[in-house]
Amino acid sequence: MTGNRIVVYKGPGEVAVDTFDYPKLEVPKEVADHFGIIQKAPHAVILKLVTTNICGSDQHMVRGRTTAPVGQTLGHEITGEVVEAGEDVLFLKKGDICSTPFNIACGRCRMCQEGKTGICLNVNPARPGAAYGYVDMGGWVGGQADYVMVPYADFNLLKFPDRDAALEKILDLTMLSDIFPTGYHGAYTAGVTTGSTVYVAGAGPVGLAAAYSAQLLGASVVIVGDMNAQRLRQAESFGCETVDLSSGNKLVDMVEQIVGEPLVDAAVDAVGFEARGHGEGADEAPATVLNDAMTVARAGAGIGIPGLYVTGDPGAVDDNAKEGTLGVRLGLGWAKSHALYTGQCPVKRYNRGLMNMILAGKADIGKAVNATVISLDEAPQGYADFDQGAAKKYVIDPHGMVG
């Protein structure tokens, strides 16, 4: 093998597919040097990508809203076939099809042993936690590609038990690398349970996954808020109630019209730091969704926050927001005894159970998020369409393996 095509950030609003060297069984040099480990990775595998998805988190980089450098490789939602395995890989073999959590985890540190794989201590010199193809996440090469290297493979990879069954349901299983567990995490940590009423802010793919997950957890009513009519219709397609935040109506009034009171039992922020205020053409106001969630969540409620917040945003509305300091009404949340749950989803905590739901025909997450297949060469157009608000989850099929 001599080449590997990968989607690359070229500057604000621009991505391209460039050719790199075929991956080696090696960890990034900066990781090896910082932690005093060998660069050779006999614990790793090379995956041939079956599917790899475009994520809203990728869009933050592509819009120029992070400190990502030009040339940053992209892609952290990875499902692939093992084509090469290091000599220390014991339980995976060539031909296995696996889901790759976007969290890179060593399986050895205190955080990994506690199940907190989103904040592994041994994979990123900059901070706890790492991911493929993402700024400040350890220098790991992105997986919107033909091939990708996955370290600590026995620990990280979720092997699908049957190849044919996996390929048949691949548009559902591809969501296990990130948005299905992430959406589920948002709903679960918010305390959604049988009979709950739930407000989900954001009808992008993570918001739709959170809304769908809330239904799996037994919610009686799931309300999704957004300003994009097409995305709201997608939420309605699987039984959600919706509120149009561009209408100018107060959120509490719209919630009351649906559930009979201006409060819900749980709330999920699936928007993150590029949130806007209410009303048509509203300006960016990054604390809006968090304050909305505390306003509509009843006393004692949980608020799940799978939406991304960053410590470096060069395009922010003010100097405070550029470092992630936002005007959050923490006093309101404190007075109402809210529990706020932040941070990367620890994908391994949920992915096996959600895989079982998919394989048993109990979770049609691909349909819920409108999975739409494109080729690797079509990735730049997919980014452009997604940035314009397309109500689709773009699934890249680099090798034509999706039926």
Backbone hydrogen bonds, N-H to C=O, Kabsch-Sander energy under -0.5 kcal/mol:
donor,donor_aa,acceptor,acceptor_aa,energy
4,N,20,F,-1.8
6,I,18,D,-2.8
7,V,144,Q,-2.4
8,V,16,A,-3.1
9,Y,72,Q,-2.8
10,K,11,G,-0.5
10,K,14,E,-2.7
11,G,14,E,-0.8
13,G,62,V,-3.9
14,E,11,G,-2.6
16,A,8,V,-1.9
18,D,6,I,-2.5
18,D,16,A,-0.7
20,F,4,N,-2.6
26,E,24,K,-2.2
27,V,39,Q,-2.4
31,V,28,P,-0.6
32,A,28,P,-2.3
33,D,29,K,-3.0
34,H,30,E,-1.8
35,F,31,V,-2.3
36,G,32,A,-0.9
37,I,32,A,-1.9
41,A,25,L,-3.1
44,A,41,A,-1.9
45,V,150,V,-2.1
46,I,84,E,-2.5
47,L,148,V,-3.0
48,K,81,E,-3.0
49,L,47,L,-0.6
49,L,146,D,-2.4
50,V,79,T,-2.6
51,T,79,T,-1.9
52,T,396,I,-1.7
53,N,77,E,-1.2
54,I,394,Y,-2.2
58,D,55,C,-0.6
59,Q,55,C,-1.4
60,H,56,G,-1.3
61,M,57,S,-1.0
62,V,58,D,-2.3
63,R,59,Q,-2.4
64,G,61,M,-1.8
65,R,60,H,-2.4
71,G,9,Y,-3.3
72,Q,69,P,-1.9
74,L,7,V,-2.4
75,G,133,G,-0.7
77,E,53,N,-0.5
78,I,76,H,-0.8
78,I,100,T,-0.8
79,T,51,T,-2.2
80,G,98,C,-2.2
81,E,48,K,-2.8
82,V,96,D,-2.7
83,V,46,I,-2.7
84,E,46,I,-1.2
86,G,44,A,-2.8
88,D,42,P,-1.7
89,V,42,P,-0.5
89,V,86,G,-1.7
90,L,88,D,-0.7
95,G,82,V,-2.8
96,D,93,K,-2.0
98,C,80,G,-2.9
99,S,158,L,-2.6
100,T,78,I,-2.5
102,F,177,S,-1.9
104,I,130,A,-1.9
105,A,103,N,-0.6
113,Q,109,C,-2.4
114,E,110,R,-1.4
115,G,112,C,-1.6
116,K,111,M,-3.0
117,T,115,G,-1.0
119,I,116,K,-1.8
120,C,117,T,-0.9
129,G,120,C,-2.7
131,A,137,M,-1.2
132,Y,102,F,-0.7
133,G,140,W,-2.1
134,Y,131,A,-0.7
137,M,134,Y,-1.5
143,G,75,G,-3.0
144,Q,74,L,-2.2
145,A,143,G,-1.9
146,D,5,R,-1.5
148,V,47,L,-1.8
150,V,45,V,-2.7
153,A,43,H,-2.6
155,F,152,Y,-0.7
156,N,152,Y,-2.6
157,L,153,A,-2.3
158,L,99,S,-2.5
159,K,157,L,-0.7
160,F,97,I,-2.8
166,A,162,D,-2.2
167,L,163,R,-2.5
168,E,164,D,-1.9
169,K,165,A,-1.3
170,I,167,L,-1.0
172,D,169,K,-1.5
173,L,169,K,-2.6
174,T,170,I,-2.5
175,M,172,D,-1.5
176,L,173,L,-1.9
177,S,174,T,-0.9
178,D,175,M,-0.9
180,F,175,M,-2.4
182,T,178,D,-3.0
183,G,179,I,-2.7
184,Y,180,F,-2.5
185,H,181,P,-3.0
186,G,182,T,-2.2
187,A,183,G,-2.0
188,Y,184,Y,-3.4
189,T,185,H,-2.8
190,A,186,G,-1.0
191,G,188,Y,-1.5
192,V,187,A,-2.1
195,G,218,G,-3.1
196,S,193,T,-2.3
198,V,221,V,-2.3
199,Y,266,A,-2.2
200,V,223,I,-3.3
201,A,199,Y,-0.5
201,A,268,V,-3.0
202,G,200,V,-0.6
202,G,225,G,-3.1
208,L,204,G,-2.8
209,A,205,P,-2.3
210,A,206,V,-2.5
211,A,207,G,-2.6
212,Y,208,L,-2.7
213,S,209,A,-2.3
214,A,210,A,-2.4
215,Q,211,A,-1.6
216,L,212,Y,-2.0
217,L,213,S,-2.1
218,G,215,Q,-1.5
219,A,214,A,-2.5
220,S,196,S,-2.3
221,V,196,S,-1.5
223,I,198,V,-3.2
224,V,241,E,-2.6
225,G,200,V,-2.5
226,D,243,V,-1.7
229,A,227,M,-0.7
232,L,228,N,-2.2
233,R,229,A,-2.1
234,Q,230,Q,-1.6
235,A,231,R,-1.8
236,E,232,L,-2.1
237,S,233,R,-1.4
238,F,235,A,-1.1
239,G,236,E,-1.9
240,C,235,A,-1.7
241,E,222,V,-2.8
243,V,224,V,-2.3
245,L,226,D,-2.5
245,L,243,V,-0.8
247,S,244,D,-1.5
254,M,250,K,-2.1
255,V,251,L,-2.6
256,E,252,V,-2.2
257,Q,253,D,-1.9
258,I,254,M,-0.9
258,I,255,V,-0.7
259,V,255,V,-2.7
260,G,256,E,-2.1
264,V,296,V,-2.6
265,D,197,T,-1.4
266,A,197,T,-1.3
267,A,302,G,-1.7
268,V,199,Y,-2.4
269,D,304,G,-2.9
270,A,201,A,-2.1
270,A,268,V,-0.8
273,F,308,L,-2.7
275,A,272,G,-1.1
277,G,283,D,-2.6
279,G,245,L,-3.0
280,E,246,S,-1.2
282,A,279,G,-1.8
285,A,275,A,-2.2
288,T,285,A,-2.5
291,N,287,A,-2.4
292,D,288,T,-2.7
293,A,289,V,-2.8
294,M,290,L,-1.9
295,T,291,N,-1.7
296,V,292,D,-2.5
297,A,293,A,-1.8
298,R,264,V,-2.7
300,G,336,K,-3.4
301,A,298,R,-1.9
302,G,190,A,-1.0
302,G,265,D,-0.6
303,I,339,A,-2.9
304,G,267,A,-2.2
305,I,341,Y,-2.2
307,G,269,D,-2.5
313,D,322,K,-2.3
316,A,313,D,-1.7
322,K,318,D,-1.5
323,E,319,D,-0.6
323,E,320,N,-1.4
324,G,321,A,-1.5
325,T,320,N,-2.6
326,L,324,G,-0.7
328,V,326,L,-1.8
330,L,328,V,-2.2
332,L,329,R,-0.8
333,G,329,R,-1.6
334,W,330,L,-2.9
335,A,331,G,-2.6
336,K,332,L,-1.7
337,S,334,W,-1.7
338,H,333,G,-2.7
339,A,301,A,-1.8
340,L,338,H,-0.5
341,Y,303,I,-2.4
342,T,340,L,-0.5
347,V,345,C,-1.5
349,R,346,P,-2.2
350,Y,347,V,-1.9
351,N,347,V,-2.3
354,L,350,Y,-2.2
355,M,351,N,-2.3
356,N,352,R,-2.2
357,M,353,G,-1.7
358,I,354,L,-2.2
359,L,355,M,-2.8
360,A,356,N,-1.7
361,G,358,I,-1.8
362,K,357,M,-3.1
363,A,357,M,-0.7
365,I,363,A,-0.7
368,A,364,D,-1.8
369,V,365,I,-2.0
370,N,367,K,-0.9
371,A,366,G,-2.7
372,T,393,K,-2.8
374,I,395,V,-2.6
378,E,375,S,-0.5
379,A,376,L,-1.6
382,G,378,E,-2.3
383,Y,379,A,-2.6
384,A,380,P,-1.9
385,D,381,Q,-2.7
386,F,382,G,-2.6
387,D,383,Y,-2.3
388,Q,384,A,-1.0
389,G,386,F,-1.7
390,A,385,D,-1.8
392,K,390,A,-1.8
393,K,370,N,-1.8
394,Y,392,K,-0.6
395,V,372,T,-2.9
396,I,52,T,-2.8
396,I,394,Y,-0.6
397,D,374,I,-2.7
400,G,397,D,-0.8
403,G,401,M,-0.6
